[in-house]
Amino acid sequence: MDHNAANSSTSNQPTCRQPRRDFLKHLAAGALAASTLPLIQQQAHAAQGAQSNPMATPTATGPLPMVNIAGCLTPRLIIGSNPIGGWSHQIRNMTTAMLDYYNEATTTQFLRNCEKAGLTLVILPWQDKCLNALKTIWKEGSKMRVYFLGELAKDGKLGKEIMEYKPPFYLHHGNSTDTLFRAGKQEQVHDFLKKVHDELGIKTGVSAHNPDCIKYAEDKGWEADVYQCCFYYVTRPKTEIRAKLGRAPLGEPFMDSDREDMVKVIQQVKKPCIAFKILGAGWLCESDDTVEDAFQYALTSIKKTDAILVGMWPKYKDEITQNVKLVQRYGVVA
């Protein structure tokens, strides 16, 4: 027998020097703790189950502040899609966990719950589970609207399959925008805008992570009806970072001053903007306080005519209700 284990086992026994009254008191306390432990455990398991239930209906919260984005009247909170599509912007296991959660059934119920909470506009990736989920809730009478990101094909043609879903607008994909600008091919982004107007007859705009792209499009008077602006320049090349700092992060760069740079551009442009990654792809979700701070900063820094785009992963808590309440608190436009 291990000597430490033997000492531990004997030290818990009452000795002849321990008063009988104290011993009985400890014995009673132990019995009470043992009797209440199952109840505490049951309550903890129940709470955990409620938080992780993807079918839980969000708490009613009342009306949301509304804005007009390129002719589409929408709450200031637009439903993001990165968790649904599995783009965690963190580690592979996080991405896998998101994809495990967001199967087609869960995605469908998530969209239902968002609409019950007052959210009526979503951006979706071109994935079967997402499109099927949307069709399912539409058959049930949902009024949810959807828009997409895209780019021109290599032959310069514009895909028209999105029109089946009657999007209010169609935006040039942010990663592609940054890449084309960096390569000096920004006119391909401009061509996308013109083709969406001319061939699809709907509103369009530019999504970007680099604020210089947004500023360039606005200064040149491009045919953009809306801009989608990332709070963090996560596509910044590591060569550029090393040139400035002498080193670079292992993963994507979430620089704390990036959001201030993008906010300056958002405030300058006249067109409505959709600010996204306001939570730094989860890096600002350490606590409810950090989430609230991020919402407050975003909604009080962008224009009153702008909206925010936020992805949600309600596996562990009701993020839908939490986010809606924060928009009601800080996003008032009157």
C-alpha positions as CSV (number, residue, x, y, z in Angstrom):
1,M,0.0,0.0,0.0
2,D,1.2,3.5,-0.8
3,H,2.4,5.2,2.4
4,N,0.6,8.5,1.6
5,A,-2.6,6.8,0.8
6,A,-2.5,4.9,4.1
7,N,-1.9,8.1,6.0
8,S,-4.7,9.8,4.2
9,S,-7.2,7.0,5.0
10,T,-6.4,6.9,8.7
11,S,-6.2,10.7,9.2
12,N,-10.0,11.0,8.3
13,Q,-11.0,8.7,11.2
14,P,-12.0,10.1,14.6
15,T,-9.4,9.7,17.3
16,C,-9.9,9.1,21.0
17,R,-8.9,12.8,21.5
18,Q,-11.8,14.1,19.2
19,P,-14.9,15.2,21.3
20,R,-17.9,13.0,20.6
21,R,-20.1,16.1,20.0
22,D,-17.8,17.4,17.2
23,F,-17.7,14.0,15.6
24,L,-21.5,13.7,15.5
25,K,-21.6,17.3,14.0
26,H,-19.3,16.3,11.2
27,L,-21.2,13.1,10.6
28,A,-24.5,15.0,10.3
29,A,-23.0,17.6,7.9
30,G,-21.6,14.8,5.7
31,A,-25.0,13.1,5.6
32,L,-26.7,16.3,4.6
33,A,-24.1,17.0,1.8
34,A,-24.5,13.5,0.5
35,S,-28.3,13.8,0.4
36,T,-28.3,17.1,-1.4
37,L,-25.5,16.2,-3.9
38,P,-27.8,14.3,-6.3
39,L,-30.3,17.2,-6.4
40,I,-27.4,19.7,-7.2
41,Q,-26.1,17.3,-9.9
42,Q,-29.6,16.9,-11.4
43,Q,-30.0,20.7,-11.5
44,A,-26.6,21.2,-13.1
45,H,-27.3,18.5,-15.7
46,A,-30.8,20.1,-16.4
47,A,-29.3,23.5,-16.8
48,Q,-26.6,22.2,-19.2
49,G,-29.2,20.3,-21.2
50,A,-31.3,23.5,-21.5
51,Q,-28.4,25.5,-22.7
52,S,-27.3,22.9,-25.3
53,N,-30.8,22.2,-26.6
54,P,-30.7,23.4,-30.2
55,M,-34.5,23.3,-30.4
56,A,-35.0,25.7,-27.4
57,T,-37.2,28.7,-28.4
58,P,-35.6,32.1,-27.7
59,T,-37.2,34.3,-25.1
60,A,-39.5,37.0,-26.5
61,T,-37.8,40.3,-26.4
62,G,-40.0,42.8,-28.3
63,P,-39.4,44.8,-31.5
64,L,-35.9,45.5,-32.9
65,P,-34.6,48.8,-34.3
66,M,-34.8,48.7,-38.1
67,V,-32.7,50.2,-41.0
68,N,-33.0,50.3,-44.7
69,I,-30.1,48.5,-46.3
70,A,-30.1,48.9,-50.1
71,G,-33.9,48.9,-50.2
72,C,-34.3,46.1,-47.8
73,L,-35.9,47.0,-44.5
74,T,-34.2,44.9,-41.9
75,P,-33.4,44.7,-38.2
76,R,-30.0,46.2,-37.3
77,L,-28.9,42.6,-36.5
78,I,-28.4,40.4,-39.5
79,I,-27.9,36.6,-39.1
80,G,-24.4,35.6,-39.9
81,S,-23.4,32.2,-41.3
82,N,-19.8,31.4,-40.4
83,P,-20.7,29.0,-37.6
84,I,-23.3,27.3,-39.9
85,G,-20.8,26.9,-42.6
86,G,-18.0,25.8,-40.3
87,W,-15.7,28.8,-40.5
88,S,-14.6,29.2,-36.9
89,H,-11.5,31.2,-37.7
90,Q,-9.9,29.3,-34.9
91,I,-8.7,25.7,-34.6
92,R,-9.9,22.7,-36.6
93,N,-11.7,21.1,-33.7
94,M,-13.8,24.3,-33.2
95,T,-14.7,24.1,-36.9
96,T,-15.6,20.4,-36.6
97,A,-17.7,21.1,-33.5
98,M,-19.7,23.8,-35.3
99,L,-20.3,21.5,-38.3
100,D,-21.4,18.7,-36.0
101,Y,-23.9,21.0,-34.4
102,Y,-25.2,22.6,-37.5
103,N,-26.7,19.7,-39.5
104,E,-29.7,20.4,-41.7
105,A,-32.3,19.9,-39.0
106,T,-30.5,22.2,-36.5
107,T,-29.9,24.8,-39.1
108,T,-33.6,24.8,-40.0
109,Q,-34.6,25.2,-36.3
110,F,-32.0,27.9,-35.8
111,L,-33.5,29.9,-38.6
112,R,-37.0,29.4,-37.1
113,N,-35.8,30.6,-33.7
114,C,-34.1,33.6,-35.2
115,E,-37.3,34.7,-36.9
116,K,-39.3,34.1,-33.7
117,A,-36.9,36.6,-32.0
118,G,-37.5,39.2,-34.8
119,L,-34.6,38.6,-37.1
120,T,-35.6,38.5,-40.8
121,L,-32.5,38.7,-42.9
122,V,-29.7,36.1,-43.2
123,I,-26.6,35.6,-45.2
124,L,-26.1,32.0,-46.2
125,P,-23.3,30.0,-47.9
126,W,-24.2,28.1,-51.0
127,Q,-24.6,24.8,-49.3
128,D,-27.4,22.2,-49.7
129,K,-28.1,22.1,-45.9
130,C,-28.6,25.9,-45.8
131,L,-30.7,26.2,-48.9
132,N,-32.8,23.2,-47.9
133,A,-33.3,24.7,-44.5
134,L,-34.4,28.0,-46.0
135,K,-36.9,26.2,-48.4
136,T,-38.3,24.3,-45.4
137,I,-39.1,27.4,-43.4
138,W,-40.5,29.1,-46.5
139,K,-42.9,26.3,-47.0
140,E,-44.1,26.9,-43.4
141,G,-44.8,30.5,-44.2
142,S,-41.6,32.1,-43.1
143,K,-40.8,35.6,-44.3
144,M,-37.0,35.2,-43.9
145,R,-35.0,36.9,-46.6
146,V,-31.5,35.8,-47.7
147,Y,-28.5,37.3,-49.5
148,F,-25.3,35.8,-50.8
149,L,-21.6,36.6,-51.5
150,G,-20.1,35.8,-54.9
151,E,-17.6,36.7,-57.6
152,L,-17.2,36.5,-61.3
153,A,-16.2,33.1,-62.8
154,K,-12.9,32.8,-64.5
155,D,-14.5,33.5,-67.9
156,G,-16.0,36.7,-66.5
157,K,-19.5,35.4,-66.3
158,L,-21.9,36.0,-63.5
159,G,-23.8,33.1,-62.0
160,K,-27.6,33.6,-61.9
161,E,-28.7,30.7,-59.8
162,I,-29.1,32.8,-56.7
163,M,-32.2,34.5,-58.3
164,E,-34.3,31.5,-57.3
165,Y,-34.0,32.8,-53.7
166,K,-35.0,36.4,-54.6
167,P,-32.1,38.1,-52.6
168,P,-32.5,41.8,-52.0
169,F,-28.8,42.3,-52.9
170,Y,-25.7,40.3,-54.0
171,L,-22.3,41.3,-52.6
172,H,-18.8,40.6,-53.9
173,H,-17.0,38.1,-51.6
174,G,-14.7,39.8,-49.1
175,N,-11.8,37.4,-49.4
176,S,-11.9,37.7,-53.1
177,T,-12.1,41.5,-52.9
178,D,-9.0,41.7,-50.8
179,T,-7.1,39.3,-53.0
180,L,-8.0,41.1,-56.3
181,F,-7.1,44.5,-54.9
182,R,-3.8,43.2,-53.7
183,A,-3.1,41.9,-57.2
184,G,-4.1,45.2,-58.9
185,K,-7.2,43.5,-60.4
186,Q,-9.8,45.6,-58.5
187,E,-11.7,46.3,-61.8
188,Q,-12.9,42.7,-61.6
189,V,-14.8,43.7,-58.5
190,H,-16.2,46.7,-60.3
191,D,-17.3,44.5,-63.2
192,F,-19.1,42.3,-60.7
193,L,-21.1,45.3,-59.5
194,K,-22.0,46.4,-63.0
195,K,-23.1,42.9,-64.0
196,V,-25.3,42.4,-61.0
197,H,-27.1,45.6,-61.8
198,D,-27.3,45.0,-65.5
199,E,-27.9,41.2,-65.7
200,L,-29.7,40.4,-62.4
201,G,-31.5,43.8,-61.8
202,I,-30.9,43.8,-58.1
203,K,-28.8,45.8,-55.6
204,T,-25.2,45.0,-55.1
205,G,-22.1,46.0,-53.1
206,V,-18.6,45.2,-51.9
207,S,-17.6,43.1,-48.9
208,A,-14.0,43.5,-47.7
209,H,-11.7,43.0,-44.7
210,N,-9.3,45.7,-45.8
211,P,-10.8,49.2,-45.2
212,D,-8.7,50.6,-48.1
213,C,-10.9,48.5,-50.5
214,I,-14.1,50.1,-49.2
215,K,-12.6,53.6,-49.3
216,Y,-11.3,53.0,-52.9
217,A,-14.7,51.9,-54.2
218,E,-16.4,54.9,-52.6
219,D,-13.8,57.4,-53.8
220,K,-14.1,56.1,-57.3
221,G,-17.9,56.3,-57.3
222,W,-18.5,52.6,-58.0
223,E,-22.0,51.4,-58.4
224,A,-22.2,50.0,-54.9
225,D,-25.5,50.1,-53.0
226,V,-24.0,48.8,-49.7
227,Y,-20.7,47.9,-48.2
228,Q,-20.0,44.9,-45.9
229,C,-17.1,45.9,-43.7
230,C,-15.1,43.5,-41.5
231,F,-13.9,44.9,-38.2
232,Y,-10.7,42.9,-38.5
233,Y,-8.3,42.8,-41.4
234,V,-7.8,39.0,-41.1
235,T,-6.6,38.6,-44.7
236,R,-3.6,41.0,-44.1
237,P,-0.6,39.1,-45.6
238,K,1.9,37.9,-43.0
239,T,4.7,39.5,-45.1
240,E,3.1,42.9,-44.5
241,I,2.9,42.1,-40.7
242,R,6.5,41.0,-40.5
243,A,7.6,44.2,-42.4
244,K,5.9,46.3,-39.7
245,L,6.4,44.2,-36.6
246,G,9.3,42.0,-37.4
247,R,7.1,39.0,-36.6
248,A,3.7,37.5,-37.4
249,P,1.0,35.5,-35.5
250,L,0.6,31.8,-36.1
251,G,-3.0,32.2,-37.1
252,E,-5.1,34.9,-38.6
253,P,-4.2,38.4,-37.4
254,F,-6.9,39.9,-35.2
255,M,-5.3,43.3,-34.4
256,D,-7.0,45.3,-31.7
257,S,-6.8,48.6,-33.6
258,D,-8.3,47.2,-36.8
259,R,-11.9,47.9,-35.9
260,E,-11.1,51.6,-35.3
261,D,-9.6,51.8,-38.8
262,M,-12.7,50.2,-40.4
263,V,-15.1,52.4,-38.3
264,K,-13.4,55.5,-39.7
265,V,-14.2,54.4,-43.2
266,I,-17.7,53.3,-42.3
267,Q,-18.4,56.8,-40.9
268,Q,-17.0,58.5,-44.0
269,V,-18.9,56.6,-46.7
270,K,-22.4,57.7,-47.6
271,K,-23.8,54.3,-48.4
272,P,-25.2,52.0,-45.7
273,C,-22.7,49.5,-44.3
274,I,-23.0,46.1,-42.7
275,A,-20.3,45.6,-40.0
276,F,-19.2,42.0,-39.5
277,K,-16.9,40.1,-37.2
278,I,-17.7,42.6,-34.4
279,L,-16.9,39.8,-31.9
280,G,-13.6,39.0,-33.5
281,A,-14.8,35.6,-34.7
282,G,-15.3,34.6,-31.0
283,W,-12.2,36.1,-29.6
284,L,-14.3,38.7,-27.8
285,C,-16.7,36.1,-26.4
286,E,-14.8,35.3,-23.2
287,S,-17.7,36.5,-21.1
288,D,-21.1,38.2,-21.3
289,D,-19.3,41.5,-20.5
290,T,-16.9,41.3,-23.4
291,V,-19.8,40.4,-25.7
292,E,-21.8,43.4,-24.5
293,D,-18.8,45.7,-24.8
294,A,-18.3,44.6,-28.5
295,F,-22.0,45.2,-29.3
296,Q,-21.9,48.6,-27.6
297,Y,-18.8,49.6,-29.5
298,A,-20.1,48.5,-32.8
299,L,-23.6,49.9,-32.6
300,T,-22.5,53.3,-31.2
301,S,-19.6,53.7,-33.6
302,I,-21.2,52.9,-37.0
303,K,-23.8,55.1,-38.6
304,K,-27.4,55.0,-37.5
305,T,-28.3,53.8,-41.0
306,D,-25.9,50.8,-40.7
307,A,-26.4,47.2,-39.5
308,I,-24.3,44.5,-37.9
309,L,-23.8,40.9,-39.1
310,V,-23.3,38.3,-36.3
311,G,-22.9,34.6,-36.5
312,M,-24.4,32.6,-33.6
313,W,-23.7,29.1,-32.1
314,P,-26.4,28.5,-29.5
315,K,-25.0,25.2,-28.3
316,Y,-24.2,26.3,-24.8
317,K,-26.5,29.3,-24.3
318,D,-29.3,31.3,-25.9
319,E,-27.1,33.6,-28.0
320,I,-30.1,34.6,-30.1
321,T,-31.9,36.3,-27.2
322,Q,-28.7,37.7,-25.8
323,N,-27.7,39.4,-29.1
324,V,-31.2,40.7,-29.8
325,K,-31.4,42.3,-26.3
326,L,-28.0,44.0,-26.9
327,V,-29.2,45.4,-30.2
328,Q,-32.3,46.7,-28.5
329,R,-30.2,48.3,-25.8
330,Y,-27.5,49.9,-28.0
331,G,-28.9,50.0,-31.5
332,V,-31.7,52.5,-31.2
333,V,-31.8,54.7,-34.3
334,A,-34.4,57.3,-33.2
